[in-house]
């Protein structure tokens, strides 16, 4: 039962760190262009003509 004293705050802290990291990624524009990477994979710019 004593392990809950350590694991509960640790789990809450890691969850909050993950939440803040996700919110930071949203604010900094990491998810701004979700279709651009999918379309860049399909382009043939590196092929010689």
C-alpha positions in Angstrom: 0.0 0.0 0.0 3.0 2.3 0.6 3.9 2.0 -3.1 0.7 4.0 -4.0 2.2 7.0 -2.2 5.1 7.0 -4.8 3.3 5.8 -7.9 0.3 8.0 -7.9 2.1 11.3 -7.9 4.6 9.9 -10.4 1.8 8.8 -12.8 0.1 12.2 -12.4 3.3 14.0 -13.0 4.1 12.0 -16.1 0.6 12.6 -17.4 0.9 16.3 -16.9 4.3 16.4 -18.6 2.7 14.6 -21.6 -0.2 16.9 -21.7 2.0 20.0 -21.6 4.2 18.6 -24.3 1.2 17.9 -26.5 -0.2 21.4 -25.9 3.3 22.9 -26.7 3.4 20.9 -30.0 -0.1 22.3 -30.9 0.9 25.9 -30.1 4.2 25.7 -32.0 2.6 24.5 -35.2 3.8 20.9 -35.3 0.4 19.7 -36.6 -0.1 22.7 -38.9 0.4 20.8 -42.2 -0.7 17.2 -41.8 -1.3 16.7 -45.5 2.0 18.1 -46.7 4.1 15.2 -45.5 1.8 12.7 -47.1 2.0 14.5 -50.5 5.8 14.9 -50.3 6.2 11.1 -50.1 4.4 10.7 -53.4 6.4 13.4 -55.3 9.2 12.2 -57.7 11.5 15.2 -57.4 14.6 13.1 -56.8 14.3 11.1 -60.0 16.6 12.1 -62.9 14.8 13.1 -66.1 
